[in-house]
Amino acid sequence: MMTAADKLAGSENCLPIGTRLADFEITGVLGEGGFGIVYMAFDHSLQRSVAIKEYMPGPLASRAHDHSVTVRAERHQDTFDLGLKSFINEARFLAQFDHPSLVKVYRFWEQNQTAYTAMQYYEGRTIKDIVANSPEVVTEAWCMRVLKQILGALETLYTMQLLHRDVSPDNIIVQDNGDAVLLDFGSARQIIGDMTRGLTVILKPGYAPIEQYAGDASLPQGPFTDIYALAAVMYFAIVREAPPTSIARMIKDPMTPLAGRGLPGFGEGFLCALDSALAVPAQERPQTIDAFRALLGIHEPGMPRPRPAGPTQRIATVDHVPRLAPLASATPLVGTPLKIIKAPRAPFPRWMIATLVAGVLLPAALLYTLPGGDDAVIVAQPASPAPAPSAAVVAPPLAVEAPAPDLEAQAWDKLKDSSGTTAAALEAFLREYPQGRYVTPARKRLAELAAPAAEARPAPPKPETASYKLSVKPWGTVYVDGKERGVSPPLKKLTLTAGVHMVKVANPGFPDHVTRIVVKKGQPGTIAHDFTAKSK
């Protein structure tokens, strides 16, 4: 989208260079797709270059002589209008975020019977362009940097219960300084695809997981949907071709796992993490951003979450965080009066309850007990005309104190970390905290102290084993005596005990391969099978 490409005039659907849109002057065309055009423009008000995206669904509409956008046929009007609404809503959502790896939206407006979004202009190239023209820059370190930044951007979207659903090589730009930015959602394209029932409109083959083909609630979507697409982008960057479509992989998976390709310069752990994220069944992929980070070995926390705009007020608990209603303008909390809200008792400790004010969790010190035993939550009340004073409503004085120390946890830490803990000390702890959180481990420790010392027994002899190499093509799940041992590749060898074993190698697209082997101590062997050989 926003690349450093040459400034071109574009097709007949593009606005001419020199056209004024509010304070912006079109200076060139950066990109043109089936559902929108991106221009280079100059902001005369703030004296800076920007990128402007115009809603222009070419299959449905065309450009008139007065620069307005009109539908080609009356039957397309409803579809055009829904796409326009989706385009504006997407801009409204993105304008609420200020994340370095999410495209920054300055403003959006309607003009020429369509809509426009003014965004930050990024000097850089899309991953699609990098792979086509500079594939040598794609190293494991480069991929990890892009993954860290885009995972942070996705995590920010999820704070507003938003899925991207359009992660692809042409939707991620890597700036000249190496920082990656995730571009727009393509919401208008998805809405128009839904209206016309055209999967080829909605989906980008190779990057859409299987649940996006369902188009209904039969296969739910979640963070694992975007994780598949992001892993597919990395697959494309490394292999220089898109993965096979997920719908084709359901029938007979032709894709060789990355970890089994012997790719120079890429570690097996990194490639295995991408293979896991590219699993066709959604439940076999990492389910959350943090889970994918853990597989990749990314231990740093995600980017700070933004504060959504608006005076939204909610009470949140650990098992339910309500959906926030995004609003167009922010209401500052400084100087905002406080309001007391009574919260019902819950089956978990009071300290777990917090308030969500304008998207920010307040500290639990702002929760205290009213006379009568109810919990009270302090929330910010947006400025509004003050109601007439009422003697019937009297708020108790606000007393914010630091939370009391957890004496039980401190006492247990001393006991469990001390090698000289006595039975008397444990009994005293159980008397002090008979219903505490550490009753079970304390009783177990007490029982261990009371039990007579077990007689020393000689260590059992080590089993006699042998190592067997695995050579499975294209891949298969390996079972030994009915127990699953892993998928090969990436699994390269098995350690088997001496004796007779039944080994099965399974691939859903082919008949199972079953063999009986006799393992002798110290005598290595090989288990090899090529599923495709018999089908040729």
C-alpha positions as CSV (number, residue, x, y, z in Angstrom):
1,M,0.0,0.0,0.0
2,M,2.2,2.8,1.2
3,T,5.5,2.2,-0.6
4,A,8.2,4.4,-2.0
5,A,7.1,3.6,-5.5
6,D,7.3,6.1,-8.3
7,K,4.6,8.7,-8.4
8,L,2.4,7.5,-11.2
9,A,-0.9,9.0,-12.6
10,G,-2.7,5.6,-12.3
11,S,-5.6,4.4,-14.3
12,E,-8.7,6.3,-15.4
13,N,-10.3,5.5,-12.0
14,C,-7.7,7.5,-10.2
15,L,-8.0,11.1,-9.3
16,P,-5.7,13.4,-11.4
17,I,-2.5,14.7,-9.9
18,G,-3.2,18.1,-8.4
19,T,-6.7,17.3,-7.2
20,R,-7.5,19.0,-3.9
21,L,-9.3,17.0,-1.2
22,A,-9.9,19.3,1.8
23,D,-6.4,20.4,2.8
24,F,-4.7,17.7,0.8
25,E,-3.3,17.8,-2.7
26,I,-2.9,14.6,-4.7
27,T,0.7,14.3,-5.9
28,G,0.8,10.7,-7.1
29,V,-0.6,7.2,-7.0
30,L,1.0,4.7,-4.6
31,G,-1.2,1.7,-5.2
32,E,-4.4,0.7,-6.9
33,G,-6.5,-2.4,-6.0
34,G,-9.9,-3.7,-6.8
35,F,-11.5,-2.0,-3.8
36,G,-9.4,1.1,-3.1
37,I,-6.8,3.5,-4.4
38,V,-3.9,4.9,-2.3
39,Y,-2.5,8.3,-3.2
40,M,0.6,10.2,-2.2
41,A,-0.6,13.7,-1.0
42,F,0.6,16.8,0.6
43,D,-1.1,18.2,3.7
44,H,-1.0,22.0,3.2
45,S,-2.3,22.6,6.7
46,L,0.4,20.7,8.5
47,Q,3.1,20.9,5.7
48,R,3.7,17.1,5.5
49,S,3.4,14.2,3.1
50,V,0.6,11.7,3.8
51,A,-1.0,8.7,2.2
52,I,-4.7,8.9,1.3
53,K,-6.8,5.9,0.7
54,E,-10.0,6.2,-1.3
55,Y,-12.9,3.8,-1.3
56,M,-13.2,2.8,-4.9
57,P,-14.6,-0.6,-5.6
58,G,-13.8,-1.0,-9.3
59,P,-16.1,-4.0,-9.9
60,L,-19.1,-2.0,-8.7
61,A,-18.4,1.7,-9.5
62,S,-16.6,4.1,-11.8
63,R,-15.3,7.7,-11.8
64,A,-17.6,10.5,-13.2
65,H,-16.3,13.7,-14.8
66,D,-16.8,15.7,-11.6
67,H,-14.5,13.2,-9.7
68,S,-17.5,11.6,-7.9
69,V,-17.8,7.9,-7.6
70,T,-21.0,6.3,-9.0
71,V,-22.3,2.7,-9.1
72,R,-22.3,1.0,-12.4
73,A,-25.8,-0.4,-11.9
74,E,-28.6,0.2,-9.5
75,R,-28.5,-3.4,-8.3
76,H,-25.0,-2.7,-6.8
77,Q,-26.1,0.3,-4.7
78,D,-26.8,-1.7,-1.5
79,T,-23.5,-3.5,-1.7
80,F,-21.6,-0.3,-2.5
81,D,-23.2,1.4,0.5
82,L,-22.4,-1.4,2.9
83,G,-18.8,-1.4,1.7
84,L,-18.6,2.3,2.2
85,K,-19.9,2.0,5.7
86,S,-17.4,-0.7,6.5
87,F,-14.5,1.5,5.1
88,I,-15.5,4.3,7.4
89,N,-15.9,2.1,10.4
90,E,-12.4,0.6,9.8
91,A,-10.9,4.1,9.7
92,R,-12.7,5.0,12.9
93,F,-11.3,1.9,14.7
94,L,-7.8,2.5,13.5
95,A,-7.9,6.1,14.5
96,Q,-8.2,5.0,18.1
97,F,-4.9,3.2,18.2
98,D,-1.4,4.7,18.5
99,H,0.8,1.6,18.1
100,P,4.1,1.9,16.2
101,S,3.3,-1.3,14.2
102,L,-0.3,-0.3,13.3
103,V,-1.0,2.1,10.5
104,K,-1.6,5.5,11.9
105,V,-4.9,7.2,10.8
106,Y,-5.0,11.0,11.0
107,R,-8.5,11.6,9.8
108,F,-11.3,10.3,7.6
109,W,-14.2,12.0,5.8
110,E,-16.8,11.7,3.0
111,Q,-16.5,13.5,-0.3
112,N,-17.2,12.8,-4.0
113,Q,-19.9,10.3,-2.9
114,T,-17.3,8.1,-1.4
115,A,-14.9,8.2,1.6
116,Y,-11.2,9.0,2.2
117,T,-8.7,8.2,5.0
118,A,-5.6,10.2,5.6
119,M,-2.8,8.1,7.0
120,Q,0.9,8.4,7.9
121,Y,3.2,7.9,4.9
122,Y,5.8,5.2,5.4
123,E,9.0,5.0,3.5
124,G,9.5,1.3,2.9
125,R,8.4,-1.8,0.9
126,T,5.8,-4.5,1.4
127,I,7.0,-8.0,2.2
128,K,5.7,-9.0,-1.2
129,D,8.0,-6.5,-2.8
130,I,11.0,-7.4,-0.6
131,V,10.7,-11.1,-1.5
132,A,10.3,-10.3,-5.2
133,N,13.3,-7.9,-5.4
134,S,15.5,-8.3,-2.3
135,P,15.1,-11.9,-1.0
136,E,18.6,-11.9,0.5
137,V,17.4,-9.6,3.3
138,V,15.1,-12.4,4.6
139,T,17.0,-14.0,7.5
140,E,15.9,-15.6,10.7
141,A,16.8,-12.3,12.6
142,W,14.8,-10.3,10.1
143,C,11.8,-12.6,10.4
144,M,11.9,-12.5,14.2
145,R,12.0,-8.7,14.2
146,V,8.9,-8.6,11.9
147,L,7.1,-11.2,14.0
148,K,7.7,-9.4,17.3
149,Q,6.4,-6.1,15.9
150,I,3.3,-7.5,14.1
151,L,2.4,-9.8,17.1
152,G,2.4,-6.6,19.2
153,A,0.1,-4.9,16.7
154,L,-2.3,-7.8,16.6
155,E,-2.3,-8.0,20.4
156,T,-3.4,-4.4,20.5
157,L,-6.3,-5.1,18.2
158,Y,-7.4,-7.9,20.4
159,T,-7.8,-5.6,23.3
160,M,-10.9,-4.3,21.4
161,Q,-12.1,-7.7,20.4
162,L,-11.0,-7.1,16.8
163,L,-9.5,-9.7,14.5
164,H,-7.5,-8.5,11.5
165,R,-8.4,-11.4,9.1
166,D,-6.3,-10.0,6.3
167,V,-2.7,-10.5,7.2
168,S,-0.7,-11.1,4.0
169,P,2.6,-10.1,2.3
170,D,1.1,-7.0,0.7
171,N,-0.5,-5.9,3.9
172,I,2.8,-5.6,5.9
173,I,5.3,-2.9,5.1
174,V,8.8,-2.9,6.3
175,Q,10.2,0.6,6.6
176,D,13.7,1.6,5.6
177,N,14.7,1.5,9.3
178,G,13.6,-2.1,9.5
179,D,10.4,-1.5,11.5
180,A,7.3,-3.4,10.3
181,V,3.8,-1.9,10.1
182,L,0.5,-3.8,9.7
183,L,-1.8,-2.1,7.2
184,D,-5.5,-1.9,6.9
185,F,-8.1,-4.7,7.4
186,G,-9.6,-4.7,3.9
187,S,-13.0,-4.5,5.6
188,A,-14.8,-3.2,2.5
189,R,-13.4,-6.1,0.4
190,Q,-14.6,-8.6,3.0
191,I,-18.1,-7.0,3.3
192,I,-18.5,-7.0,-0.5
193,G,-17.3,-10.6,-0.7
194,D,-19.9,-11.5,1.9
195,M,-22.6,-9.7,0.0
196,T,-21.7,-11.3,-3.3
197,R,-20.9,-14.7,-1.8
198,G,-17.5,-14.6,-3.5
199,L,-14.8,-16.4,-1.5
200,T,-12.3,-15.3,-4.1
201,V,-13.1,-11.7,-3.1
202,I,-12.8,-12.2,0.6
203,L,-9.9,-14.6,0.9
204,K,-6.2,-14.5,-0.1
205,P,-5.3,-18.1,-1.1
206,G,-2.4,-19.5,0.9
207,Y,-2.9,-17.0,3.8
208,A,-6.5,-17.8,4.8
209,P,-6.9,-20.6,7.3
210,I,-9.6,-23.2,6.9
211,E,-12.0,-21.5,9.3
212,Q,-12.3,-18.5,7.0
213,Y,-13.6,-20.7,4.2
214,A,-16.6,-21.8,6.4
215,G,-18.1,-18.3,6.4
216,D,-20.3,-19.0,9.5
217,A,-20.0,-20.0,13.1
218,S,-19.4,-23.7,12.3
219,L,-15.7,-23.0,12.5
220,P,-15.1,-20.1,14.9
221,Q,-12.3,-17.6,14.3
222,G,-9.9,-16.2,16.9
223,P,-6.3,-15.0,17.4
224,F,-5.3,-18.4,15.9
225,T,-6.8,-17.2,12.6
226,D,-4.4,-14.3,12.3
227,I,-1.5,-16.4,13.7
228,Y,-1.9,-18.9,10.8
229,A,-1.9,-16.0,8.3
230,L,1.2,-14.4,9.8
231,A,3.0,-17.7,9.8
232,A,2.0,-18.1,6.2
233,V,3.6,-14.7,5.4
234,M,6.8,-15.9,7.0
235,Y,6.6,-19.1,5.0
236,F,6.3,-17.0,1.8
237,A,9.2,-14.8,2.9
238,I,11.5,-17.8,3.5
239,V,10.4,-20.2,0.6
240,R,9.5,-17.4,-1.8
241,E,6.1,-18.9,-2.6
242,A,2.8,-19.0,-0.8
243,P,1.8,-22.1,1.1
244,P,-0.8,-24.4,-0.5
245,T,-4.4,-23.3,0.3
246,S,-5.7,-24.6,3.5
247,I,-8.8,-26.1,1.8
248,A,-6.5,-28.2,-0.4
249,R,-4.4,-29.2,2.6
250,M,-7.5,-30.6,4.3
251,I,-7.8,-33.3,1.5
252,K,-4.2,-34.3,0.9
253,D,-1.6,-32.0,2.4
254,P,1.1,-31.4,-0.2
255,M,3.1,-29.0,2.0
256,T,6.5,-30.2,3.3
257,P,7.0,-28.7,6.8
258,L,9.6,-26.0,7.0
259,A,11.6,-27.9,9.6
260,G,12.1,-30.8,7.2
261,R,13.5,-28.8,4.4
262,G,17.0,-28.2,5.7
263,L,16.9,-24.5,5.1
264,P,20.3,-22.9,5.7
265,G,20.4,-20.0,8.1
266,F,17.2,-20.9,9.9
267,G,17.1,-22.8,13.2
268,E,15.0,-25.9,13.6
269,G,13.2,-24.5,16.7
270,F,12.2,-21.4,14.7
271,L,10.9,-23.4,11.8
272,C,9.0,-25.8,14.0
273,A,7.2,-22.9,15.6
274,L,6.1,-21.7,12.2
275,D,5.0,-25.3,11.3
276,S,2.9,-25.4,14.4
277,A,1.2,-22.1,13.6
278,L,0.5,-23.5,10.1
279,A,-1.4,-26.5,11.3
280,V,-4.6,-26.9,9.3
281,P,-6.9,-27.8,12.3
282,A,-7.3,-24.6,14.3
283,Q,-7.1,-26.4,17.7
284,E,-3.6,-27.6,16.8
285,R,-2.2,-24.1,16.4
286,P,-1.0,-21.7,19.2
287,Q,-4.3,-20.3,20.5
288,T,-3.0,-16.9,21.7
289,I,-0.3,-14.4,20.9
290,D,1.6,-15.3,24.1
291,A,1.5,-19.0,23.2
292,F,3.0,-18.2,19.8
293,R,5.6,-16.0,21.4
294,A,6.6,-18.9,23.7
295,L,7.1,-21.2,20.7
296,L,9.2,-18.6,19.0
297,G,11.3,-18.0,22.1
298,I,10.1,-14.3,22.3
299,H,10.2,-13.6,26.1
300,E,9.7,-9.9,26.0
301,P,6.2,-8.5,26.8
302,G,3.9,-7.2,24.2
303,M,3.7,-3.5,23.3
304,P,1.7,-1.3,25.7
305,R,-2.0,-1.4,25.1
306,P,-3.6,1.9,24.0
307,R,-6.4,3.6,25.9
308,P,-9.6,3.4,23.9
309,A,-11.4,6.7,23.4
310,G,-14.6,7.7,25.2
311,P,-16.0,7.7,28.7
312,T,-16.9,4.0,28.7
313,Q,-17.6,2.4,32.1
314,R,-17.6,-1.3,32.9
315,I,-17.1,-3.6,35.8
316,A,-14.8,-6.5,34.8
317,T,-13.9,-9.7,36.6
318,V,-11.2,-12.3,35.9
319,D,-13.7,-14.5,34.0
320,H,-15.5,-11.8,32.0
321,V,-14.2,-8.7,30.3
322,P,-17.1,-6.9,28.6
323,R,-16.9,-5.6,25.0
324,L,-16.0,-1.9,24.9
325,A,-18.0,0.4,22.7
326,P,-15.4,2.5,20.8
327,L,-16.4,6.2,20.7
328,A,-15.1,9.0,18.5
329,S,-13.5,11.3,21.0
330,A,-11.7,10.8,24.3
331,T,-12.8,12.2,27.6
332,P,-9.9,13.1,29.9
333,L,-10.0,11.6,33.4
334,V,-8.2,14.5,35.0
335,G,-10.6,16.4,37.2
336,T,-13.4,13.9,36.5
337,P,-15.7,13.4,39.5
338,L,-15.9,9.9,41.0
339,K,-18.9,7.7,41.3
340,I,-19.5,4.8,43.6
341,I,-20.9,1.6,42.1
342,K,-22.0,-1.4,44.3
343,A,-20.7,-4.8,43.1
344,P,-22.2,-8.1,44.2
345,R,-20.2,-10.6,46.1
346,A,-18.3,-13.1,43.9
347,P,-16.9,-16.6,44.5
348,F,-13.4,-15.2,44.2
349,P,-11.4,-12.8,46.4
350,R,-12.4,-9.1,46.3
351,W,-8.9,-8.1,45.1
352,M,-9.6,-9.8,41.8
353,I,-12.4,-7.3,41.0
354,A,-11.2,-4.2,39.1
355,T,-12.9,-1.5,37.1
356,L,-12.4,-0.8,33.5
357,V,-12.6,2.9,32.9
358,A,-12.0,4.1,29.4
359,G,-10.2,0.8,28.8
360,V,-7.8,1.2,31.7
361,L,-7.7,-1.2,34.6
362,L,-7.6,0.8,37.9
363,P,-5.7,-0.6,40.9
364,A,-7.6,-2.8,43.3
365,A,-7.0,-0.2,46.1
366,L,-10.0,1.6,44.6
367,L,-12.3,-1.2,45.7
368,Y,-13.4,-1.2,49.3
369,T,-16.3,-2.4,51.5
370,L,-19.5,-0.3,52.2
371,P,-21.3,-0.7,55.5
372,G,-23.5,-3.8,55.2
373,G,-20.8,-5.9,53.4
374,D,-21.3,-4.8,49.8
375,D,-18.2,-4.2,47.6
376,A,-17.9,-0.7,46.2
377,V,-16.0,0.2,43.0
378,I,-14.8,3.8,42.3
379,V,-15.3,4.7,38.6
380,A,-14.8,8.0,36.8
381,Q,-18.1,9.7,35.9
382,P,-17.8,11.9,32.7
383,A,-18.6,15.5,33.3
384,S,-22.3,16.3,33.0
385,P,-24.8,18.7,34.5
386,A,-24.8,18.1,38.2
387,P,-28.1,16.6,39.4
388,A,-30.1,18.2,42.2
389,P,-28.6,17.2,45.6
390,S,-30.4,14.4,47.4
391,A,-30.1,13.7,51.1
392,A,-31.0,10.0,50.4
393,V,-27.7,9.4,48.5
394,V,-24.6,9.8,50.7
395,A,-21.3,8.4,49.4
396,P,-18.9,7.3,52.1
397,P,-15.6,9.1,52.3
398,L,-12.9,7.8,49.9
399,A,-10.1,6.0,51.7
400,V,-7.4,4.7,49.5
401,E,-4.9,2.5,51.3
402,A,-2.2,0.2,50.1
403,P,-3.3,-3.5,50.0
404,A,-2.5,-5.5,53.2
405,P,0.5,-7.9,52.9
406,D,-0.3,-11.5,52.2
407,L,0.9,-12.9,55.6
408,E,-0.2,-16.5,54.7
409,A,1.9,-16.5,51.5
410,Q,4.9,-15.1,53.4
411,A,4.6,-17.7,56.2
412,W,4.3,-20.6,53.6
413,D,7.3,-19.3,51.6
414,K,9.5,-19.5,54.8
415,L,8.3,-23.1,55.5
416,K,8.6,-24.5,52.0
417,D,12.1,-22.9,51.4
418,S,13.6,-24.2,54.6
419,S,15.2,-27.6,54.7
420,G,15.0,-27.5,58.6
421,T,11.2,-27.2,58.7
422,T,9.8,-29.3,61.6
423,A,6.4,-31.0,62.1
424,A,5.6,-28.6,64.9
425,A,6.1,-25.6,62.6
426,L,3.8,-27.1,60.0
427,E,1.2,-28.0,62.6
428,A,1.3,-24.4,63.9
429,F,0.9,-23.1,60.3
430,L,-2.2,-25.3,59.8
431,R,-3.7,-24.1,63.1
432,E,-3.2,-20.5,62.0
433,Y,-4.6,-20.9,58.5
434,P,-7.0,-23.9,58.7
435,Q,-8.9,-22.8,55.5
436,G,-5.9,-21.2,53.7
437,R,-4.6,-21.7,50.2
438,Y,-1.6,-23.8,51.3
439,V,-3.4,-26.4,53.4
440,T,-2.9,-29.3,50.9
441,P,0.9,-28.8,50.4
442,A,1.4,-28.2,54.1
443,R,-0.4,-31.5,55.0
444,K,1.6,-33.3,52.4
445,R,4.9,-32.0,53.8
446,L,3.8,-33.0,57.3
447,A,3.0,-36.5,56.1
448,E,6.4,-36.8,54.5
449,L,8.1,-35.8,57.8
450,A,6.0,-38.3,59.7
451,A,6.7,-41.2,57.4
452,P,9.6,-43.5,58.2
453,A,12.7,-43.1,56.0
454,A,12.5,-45.5,53.1
455,E,15.2,-48.1,52.8
456,A,17.8,-47.3,50.2
457,R,17.1,-49.5,47.2
458,P,19.5,-50.1,44.4
459,A,18.7,-48.1,41.3
460,P,17.0,-50.3,38.6
461,P,19.2,-51.2,35.7
462,K,19.0,-49.0,32.7
463,P,17.0,-50.5,29.9
464,E,18.8,-51.8,26.9
465,T,18.1,-49.5,23.9
466,A,19.0,-48.7,20.4
467,S,18.6,-45.6,18.2
468,Y,16.6,-45.7,15.0
469,K,16.7,-43.0,12.3
470,L,13.5,-41.8,10.8
471,S,13.1,-41.1,7.0
472,V,9.5,-40.3,6.3
473,K,8.3,-38.5,3.1
474,P,6.5,-36.1,2.9
475,W,5.6,-36.5,6.6
476,G,3.8,-38.8,9.0
477,T,2.8,-39.3,12.6
478,V,4.9,-42.1,14.2
479,Y,3.3,-44.6,16.7
480,V,5.3,-47.2,18.6
481,D,3.2,-50.0,20.0
482,G,0.1,-47.8,19.7
483,K,1.7,-44.8,21.5
484,E,2.2,-41.6,19.5
485,R,5.9,-40.5,19.5
486,G,5.7,-37.4,17.3
487,V,5.6,-36.2,13.7
488,S,8.5,-36.9,11.3
489,P,9.8,-34.5,10.1
490,P,10.8,-32.7,12.3
491,L,11.3,-35.8,14.5
492,K,14.5,-37.4,13.2
493,K,15.1,-40.4,15.4
494,L,13.6,-42.8,18.0
495,T,15.2,-44.4,21.0
496,L,13.7,-47.9,21.4
497,T,14.1,-50.5,24.0
498,A,15.4,-53.9,23.1
499,G,12.7,-56.3,21.9
500,V,9.9,-56.6,19.4
501,H,7.9,-53.4,18.5
502,M,5.1,-52.6,16.0
503,V,5.7,-49.2,14.3
504,K,3.0,-47.4,12.5
505,V,3.5,-44.2,10.4
506,A,0.3,-42.4,9.5
507,N,-0.5,-39.6,7.0
508,P,-4.2,-38.8,6.5
509,G,-3.8,-38.7,2.7
510,F,-2.4,-42.2,2.4
511,P,-2.8,-45.7,3.8
512,D,-1.0,-46.3,7.1
513,H,2.5,-47.9,6.9
514,V,2.9,-50.6,9.6
515,T,6.1,-52.6,10.2
516,R,7.4,-55.0,12.8
517,I,11.0,-54.5,14.0
518,V,13.2,-56.4,16.3
519,V,15.5,-54.1,18.3
520,K,18.8,-55.3,19.7
521,K,20.9,-53.4,22.2
522,G,23.3,-51.0,20.6
523,Q,22.4,-51.9,17.1
524,P,21.0,-48.8,15.3
525,G,18.5,-49.0,12.5
526,T,16.3,-47.0,10.1
527,I,12.6,-46.6,9.8
528,A,11.9,-45.3,6.3
529,H,8.8,-44.8,4.2
530,D,7.8,-42.6,1.3
531,F,4.0,-42.2,1.1
532,T,4.1,-40.7,-2.4
533,A,6.2,-43.5,-3.9
534,K,3.3,-45.9,-4.1
535,S,0.9,-43.3,-5.5
536,K,3.1,-42.4,-8.5
